[in-house]
């Protein structure tokens, strides 16, 4: 029975599959409801989409650092880029030291609402709570646009 159903879904076209994917996808306002108290500065919906696209382009040319341990190591080594943190990561202790490190080294950083979306935009099935986007000439325009908007976000007190 299950084989027939799978064939029907794929035979009907992309519409049923897209409807199922849309049903599980949460809106920006729903994601904001599950944020940590330290998720400041939070990227707007528009900036979040730009950051996801920039992460996707950077992942294609393998120019990102993903995960707390790797990002922390390369921030300490002096690598430059945009740090994108997921605002729904629990416990907060996992990555609460990273914004302080970024401010000490004057790296721009921003929070986005979902670690699942951040991981999937990096080409991974696994949720990721922090990514460092390094500059590269292949996506320089998108990177500069994101850099400008992230640096203009108000920093927390």
Beta strands, then each sheet from edge to edge (+ up, - down):
strand 1: 64-66
strand 2: 82-86
strand 3: 109-112
strand 4: 130-133
sheet 1: 1+ 4- 2+ 3+
end
